[in-house]
Amino acid sequence: MPRLAAIMVPLALVACKQDAPAAQEPRPTPSVIYGATAAAEDPANLPAAGVAPPAVAVGGRLAAMWNTPLQTLQGQPTTLGAFHGKALLVVNVASKCGLTPQYTALEALQKKYGERGFSVVGFPCNQFGGQEPGSAEDIQEFCSATYGVTFPMMEKVDVNGDGRHAIYQSLVTIADDSGHSGDIRWNFEKFVIGADGETVTRFSPKQKPDDPAVIAAIEAALPK
């Protein structure tokens, strides 16, 4: 009998180990991706302003845009009119795109020019390769943990097609320096809007936020 008991005890221990839930692996810490000219999101690493392409005078074409209802990423109601008197860089963003590291330079621009009457405004969009699939909470966590984003982020929107958000219905009528107007081409297409709301300079997705031409457009758009 003692011998049988000795065999049963190890078997019981094996059963307990098999029934116990597997330990969860620690959640990996997000890695920060730094841009070539805005390492660590330090505004001091941004290049000097270059030459901006000619801004497009819009007159009253964007008047309705300012009062279009928006929701922030946190679900709070707002409008672009809340930024009245500031120069804006409006950009459609995504978390899983090859251009996502542009967040680094966008945040560096926010830090450099924010106190001079400027703001980046991000619009998450999932229309390009399904590269913004997450919920508002997912997007908020990604932007905060990976890039330390401090500029305003709006709810996820469509920027093309039948469901195009009213903000973008106005913006896509503006042509860039190459003559392109109409549909947004990919994630991170940029519109620099003058503080007076009267001028817009459009930039392609691949033209980085820390491109000297973009910086020159921002400086020209700042409140006078």
QUITA-V532077 format. One line per field, one symbol per residue. burial: # if it has 16 or more other ideal C-beta (glycine too) atoms within 10 Angstrom, else .. A space follows every 10 residues. Layout:
# QUITA-V532077
burial: ???
This chain:
# QUITA-V532077
burial: .......... .......... .......... ...##.##.. #.#.##.... .##.##.#.. .#..##...# ..#......# ..#..##### #####.#.## ########## ###...#### ########.. ##.#.#..## .##..##.#. ########## ...##.##.# ##.#.##... ...#.##### #####.#### ###.#.#### ########## #...
